[in-house]
Every structure is written in structure tokens, then in C-alpha cells.
Amino acid sequence: MHGLSLVSLFILLAVSLSGMEPKAGALLLKDDFERKEMGKQWRLRIGSFVIQDGVLVGTQKPEDGHGAVVQAPVAFQDAIIEFSFRIVDGRSFNFVVNDKTCKTVHAGHICRVAVSMKGFRLGDDKEGVMRNDIFAMRRDPKRKKEANALLVGRSRTIPFKLKANQWYRLRVTMIGEEMRLTVDGKELGLLRSPGIAHPTKSDFGFTVKGKQVEFDEVRVWKTTVN
């Protein structure tokens, strides 16, 4: 089953057969940003991320030609990742899961949730837009149609109107080939795609487009089924 480990396969089958929800197991990361410095929990890659008044603030620098990027080096296979966010003065941000050792994809990107003022997009990067061959094809106008055919089923768009300067609580549950999205306690949908089951995820992070997107109360747990 696309490289699922026995543990992931067992959990996924248990959930499917019993109807149970995956639960939060061991806590891997907890950060409320009640300090002044970023510390070792986060690695700044591009742009600006600083802690201000107890929240993490991301700001894109126009000269970078790329969104501001920060990453947390937390290794996992299946996990629940939860955080609060608000878009104060920005266009969008991505929650991105990576494996820096994976050479079949651009920049090690495995899966993501893209967040904009119009809603969410769940994406399988490993077998979708970031897979090396598809990534190259999409940049060739003559092969874009061919690339698009390979992307069928690799993402899901969920319309949802966000309000500027309002806090939301987002939860992403990754288990086997499934990635589920919950916002403010309400499950909005899921994507089932093989790349999500990639067994060695090395980190996750945020990519911010705009002047001010804020994050707080980050939690990461291993998934389990009771």
C-alpha cells in the first residue's frame, strides 16, 4: 500500500473498520511563544519571523521573491499538528510538511495545507506538484496539459471565507494516506493520496505571503487509536 509501515497500516485499518477517530498520543512539540527569541524549536529559512507579544509573526520580504519560511525540526510519520493563526495583513500562507532527505521532490516537500482568505487546499506534494518530473513539466508550456493529467486526485480545495484579523484554530491529522482538516473544532474534509503516507517526515513549517500573519499555541502529537 504505497509504502505504508505496519503501524500506519494497522491504525488506518482500525479507523476504517471501527469508525474511531485517530487520537493524540505522545506530545512531540508544544510552543506558546512566551519568550523573546525563536530558540532551537524553529529555523528561519527565508524572510522574517519574530516573536512579538507572545505570538510568532511572519513577514514576506519582497526582495526575496518567495514567501517567508520558518520550519520546526520535528520528525514523525503520522501526526496531529494543531495551531492558531490569524491573517492580519497578508494574502495567504502554507502549512508545509517536508523530508529533507527525499530527493524525488522539489525542496523535500511532502504535503501541505494552503490557506487563503477564500479557503483551504489540501495537497499531496510528493506525488503531485512538487514531484520532480511534474514540477519540471509544469514549467514547460508544451507539457502543462500532460502535467495536469497527472495531478488528478492529488489535491482538494475546500471553500471557506476567512475574516482578516480573526483567530482560527486549525488541526491537520495525517495518518497513512489520509490528511484531515479541522477548523475551530469542525472537520471540513480530507484528502487521501499516496504521497501523504511518506514514512520519514523530518519537519513542518509555515510559508507566509504578505506583511503580517501570526501563529500561536502550536502542538504536535503522534497519532494513536484507542
C-alpha positions as CSV (number, residue, x, y, z in Angstrom):
1,M,0.0,0.0,0.0
2,H,2.4,2.7,-1.3
3,G,5.0,2.0,1.4
4,L,2.8,2.3,4.5
5,S,4.5,1.0,7.6
6,L,2.8,-1.8,9.5
7,V,2.0,0.7,12.3
8,S,0.4,3.1,9.9
9,L,-1.5,0.3,8.2
10,F,-2.8,-1.0,11.5
11,I,-4.0,2.4,12.6
12,L,-5.6,3.1,9.2
13,L,-7.4,-0.2,9.2
14,A,-8.6,0.2,12.8
15,V,-10.0,3.6,12.0
16,S,-11.7,2.3,8.8
17,L,-13.2,-0.8,10.5
18,S,-14.3,0.8,13.7
19,G,-15.2,4.3,12.7
20,M,-13.0,5.6,15.5
21,E,-11.2,8.9,15.2
22,P,-7.4,8.9,15.5
23,K,-6.4,10.4,18.8
24,A,-3.4,12.5,20.0
25,G,-0.7,10.3,21.5
26,A,2.8,11.3,22.7
27,L,3.4,15.1,22.6
28,L,6.3,15.9,20.3
29,L,6.2,19.8,20.4
30,K,4.4,22.4,22.4
31,D,5.1,26.1,21.8
32,D,3.1,29.1,23.1
33,F,5.9,31.7,22.1
34,E,6.0,33.2,25.6
35,R,9.6,34.4,25.1
36,K,11.6,36.9,23.1
37,E,13.9,34.7,21.0
38,M,13.0,32.0,18.4
39,G,15.2,29.4,20.0
40,K,16.1,26.0,18.7
41,Q,12.5,24.9,18.1
42,W,12.4,26.9,14.8
43,R,14.7,27.5,11.9
44,L,14.3,30.6,9.8
45,R,14.9,30.0,6.1
46,I,13.6,33.0,4.2
47,G,12.1,36.4,5.1
48,S,11.3,37.4,8.6
49,F,9.8,35.5,11.5
50,V,9.9,37.1,15.0
51,I,8.2,36.6,18.3
52,Q,6.1,39.7,19.3
53,D,3.7,39.9,22.3
54,G,3.6,36.1,22.7
55,V,2.9,35.2,19.0
56,L,5.0,34.2,16.0
57,V,4.8,36.8,13.3
58,G,5.7,36.0,9.7
59,T,6.6,38.8,7.2
60,Q,7.5,38.3,3.5
61,K,10.3,40.4,2.1
62,P,9.5,41.5,-1.5
63,E,13.2,41.3,-2.5
64,D,13.3,37.6,-1.7
65,G,10.9,36.6,-4.5
66,H,9.5,33.9,-2.2
67,G,7.2,33.7,0.8
68,A,8.8,33.9,4.3
69,V,9.7,30.4,5.5
70,V,10.2,29.0,9.0
71,Q,10.4,25.3,9.9
72,A,10.3,23.2,13.1
73,P,12.6,20.1,13.0
74,V,10.1,17.6,14.4
75,A,10.4,14.0,12.9
76,F,7.3,11.9,12.6
77,Q,5.4,9.6,10.3
78,D,1.8,10.0,11.4
79,A,0.9,13.0,13.5
80,I,-1.7,15.6,14.6
81,I,-0.5,19.1,14.2
82,E,-2.6,22.0,15.6
83,F,-2.1,25.7,15.8
84,S,-3.9,29.0,15.9
85,F,-3.5,31.6,13.2
86,R,-4.7,35.0,12.0
87,I,-4.1,36.8,8.8
88,V,-3.6,40.5,9.9
89,D,-2.1,42.0,6.7
90,G,-1.3,39.2,4.2
91,R,-2.6,37.2,1.3
92,S,-2.1,33.7,2.3
93,F,0.2,31.1,4.0
94,N,1.1,27.4,3.5
95,F,1.4,24.8,6.2
96,V,4.1,22.5,4.7
97,V,5.4,19.1,5.8
98,N,8.9,18.1,4.4
99,D,11.5,15.4,4.3
100,K,14.9,17.0,3.5
101,T,16.3,13.5,2.5
102,C,13.7,12.9,-0.1
103,K,15.3,13.6,-3.5
104,T,12.3,12.7,-5.7
105,V,10.5,16.0,-4.9
106,H,11.4,19.7,-5.1
107,A,12.8,21.0,-1.8
108,G,11.7,17.9,0.0
109,H,8.1,18.9,0.1
110,I,5.7,16.0,1.1
111,C,2.3,17.5,1.7
112,R,0.6,20.8,2.6
113,V,-2.4,22.9,3.5
114,A,-2.6,26.1,1.6
115,V,-4.6,28.8,3.4
116,S,-6.1,31.9,1.7
117,M,-8.9,34.3,2.5
118,K,-11.1,32.1,0.2
119,G,-10.4,28.8,1.9
120,F,-8.1,25.8,2.0
121,R,-6.3,23.5,-0.3
122,L,-5.1,20.1,0.8
123,G,-2.2,18.9,-1.3
124,D,-0.1,15.8,-1.8
125,D,3.2,17.4,-2.9
126,K,5.2,14.2,-3.1
127,E,3.1,12.6,-5.9
128,G,1.7,16.0,-7.0
129,V,3.0,19.4,-8.0
130,M,6.4,19.0,-6.2
131,R,7.3,15.6,-7.7
132,N,10.5,16.4,-9.8
133,D,9.1,15.3,-13.1
134,I,5.8,17.0,-12.7
135,F,7.5,20.1,-11.3
136,A,9.6,20.4,-14.5
137,M,6.7,19.6,-16.8
138,R,4.6,22.4,-15.3
139,R,7.2,24.9,-16.3
140,D,7.1,23.8,-19.9
141,P,4.0,25.3,-21.6
142,K,4.0,22.5,-24.1
143,R,3.7,19.9,-21.3
144,K,1.4,21.6,-18.9
145,K,-1.6,19.7,-20.0
146,E,0.2,16.5,-19.6
147,A,1.3,17.5,-16.1
148,N,-2.3,18.5,-15.1
149,A,-3.5,15.0,-16.0
150,L,-1.0,13.5,-13.5
151,L,-2.4,15.8,-10.8
152,V,-5.9,14.5,-10.7
153,G,-6.7,13.4,-7.2
154,R,-3.6,14.9,-5.7
155,S,-5.3,17.9,-4.1
156,R,-8.6,19.0,-2.7
157,T,-10.0,22.6,-2.4
158,I,-12.3,23.5,0.4
159,P,-14.1,26.9,0.1
160,F,-14.1,28.8,3.4
161,K,-14.3,32.6,3.9
162,L,-11.8,33.7,6.4
163,K,-12.0,37.1,8.1
164,A,-8.9,39.3,8.4
165,N,-7.5,39.9,11.9
166,Q,-9.5,37.0,13.4
167,W,-8.0,34.0,15.1
168,Y,-8.8,30.5,13.9
169,R,-7.7,27.1,15.3
170,L,-6.5,24.7,12.6
171,R,-5.8,21.0,13.1
172,V,-4.2,18.7,10.5
173,T,-4.3,15.0,11.1
174,M,-2.0,12.8,9.0
175,I,-2.4,9.1,9.1
176,G,-1.3,6.8,6.4
177,E,-2.5,8.2,3.1
178,E,-5.1,10.5,4.7
179,M,-4.8,14.1,5.7
180,R,-7.8,15.6,7.5
181,L,-8.5,19.3,8.1
182,T,-10.4,20.6,11.1
183,V,-11.0,24.3,11.8
184,D,-12.4,25.6,15.1
185,G,-13.4,22.0,16.0
186,K,-15.3,21.3,12.8
187,E,-13.9,18.8,10.4
188,L,-14.0,20.3,6.9
189,G,-12.7,17.5,4.7
190,L,-9.9,15.1,3.9
191,L,-7.5,14.2,1.1
192,R,-6.5,10.6,0.5
193,S,-3.4,10.4,-1.7
194,P,-0.3,8.1,-1.6
195,G,2.4,10.7,-1.1
196,I,0.9,11.6,2.3
197,A,2.0,8.2,3.6
198,H,5.7,9.0,3.1
199,P,7.3,7.4,6.2
200,T,10.0,9.8,7.2
201,K,8.8,13.4,7.6
202,S,11.6,15.5,9.0
203,D,10.0,18.8,9.7
204,F,7.0,21.1,9.2
205,G,6.6,24.8,8.9
206,F,4.9,27.9,7.6
207,T,5.4,29.9,4.4
208,V,3.8,33.4,4.6
209,K,2.9,35.7,1.7
210,G,2.2,39.2,2.9
211,K,3.2,41.6,5.7
212,Q,1.8,40.0,8.8
213,V,0.5,36.5,9.5
214,E,0.5,35.4,13.1
215,F,0.7,31.9,14.7
216,D,0.3,30.7,18.3
217,E,-0.2,27.7,20.5
218,V,1.5,25.1,18.3
219,R,1.0,21.5,19.3
220,V,2.3,18.3,17.6
221,W,1.3,14.8,18.7
222,K,1.9,11.3,17.4
223,T,-1.4,9.7,16.3
224,T,-2.9,6.7,18.1
225,V,-6.2,4.9,18.1
226,N,-7.8,3.9,21.4
